[in-house]
Amino acid sequence: MERMYRVISFWTGIFAVLFMIGGMHPAAVLFFGITGAFLALSYLNLSERMYLYIFGAFLTLFFVGFTYYATFIMVPGIGGH
């Protein structure tokens, strides 16, 4: 299970670099932080159940945060220019 956290950290790192290249620096910083957290968690050698609990908590926080952003903060429209 710890290897899957390393795979997740690899892909979030790739997204962070792409965000950085695309000029979306706040998203890049967020994804670099998530990459570091997943990489650090992968070296803790926790039980598989604990890894699943942590991932479930991460998904819950993500969905709550994304729903809040999409409902109350994001301005509807195309491009925003």
C-alpha positions, 0 to 999 in steps of 0.5 A, a space after each residue: 500500500 505504501 507503494 501506491 502512495 508513492 505512485 499518487 505522489 508521483 502523479 500529483 508531482 507531475 500535475 504540480 509541475 504542469 500547473 507551474 508551467 501553465 502559470 497557475 502558481 496557487 494550484 502548483 503550490 497546493 499540489 506540491 504540498 499534497 505531493 510532499 504529504 503523500 510521499 511522507 506518508 508512504 514512508 511511515 509503513 502504516 497498516 493497509 487499513 490506516 492508509 485507507 482511512 487516511 485516503 478516505 479522509 483526504 477524499 472527504 476533505 477534497 470533496 467538501 472543499 471543492 463543493 464549497 469552492 464551486 458553490 460559493 467562490 467560483 464565478 460562472 462563465 467561460 474564461 473569465 476574461 
